[in-house]
Amino acid sequence: MPENEIHAPVYIKGKVATAVYPDGHAYRLYFASGSSWGAGAVGDENNWRLMEGATDHGAISGIVFQVFDRLRGFMPAGSTIKSIELWHSIPEAPNVLDHINALPPANPTCIGTPVAASYSMYVLETALRKQFRMSVFDGSNPAPQKFPFPSVPVSDDASFAWYMVGGTIPFANNDGLRLTTGASLNQGYNRKLARSYGRTISP
């Protein structure tokens, strides 16, 4: 997707490394209209904050950590967050890199058994049924399968589902529309990715 087609006001680009892909798999997190970056706290100036109007949603490194720590069962042990880039969009123009953010003080406690080129992909939706996909790779679920999106509890149960659509963080799709529900959880094996690793088709 060309960057000038991103209409979310601010978003994160980064990479998460695994043992089989130390260069890191790319990820993106978008935030809803009305979101902006805030200055880092005193003593933590390199760790910017997510703002929504006057509401301070906390340090960026903590938000990124929470996203991946809640996906730890789908990610191979030893996964590391390599980078957190903070961007803002400009309609009909190249988007702008605002800041290279501080990394979390610890990596997510991933527990998956690694299978190179496997993937788990959550599909989430806005109220207008526009989708956002969040994928992690090289975990322990290579068999192609599709599940309903987990039920979203009314209070935080440490799940990815609650954090993305049940909590207060204004996660969005690339248009800046807030995510409100989930569609599915898809798992499988990415053959193109496997070939890029120099491995055979079978896991």
Buried (B, 14 or more C-beta within 10 A) or exposed (E): EEBEEBBBBBBBBBBBBBEBBEEBBEBBBBBBBBBBBBEBEEEEEEBBBBBBEEEEBBBBBBBBBBBBBBBBBBBBBEBBBBBBBBBBBBEEEEBEEBBEBBBBEEBBEBBBEBBBBBBBBBBBBBEEEBEBEBBBBBBBBBEEEEEEBBEBEEEEBEBBBBBBBBBEBBBBBBBBBBBBBBBBBBBBBBEEBBEEEEBEEEE
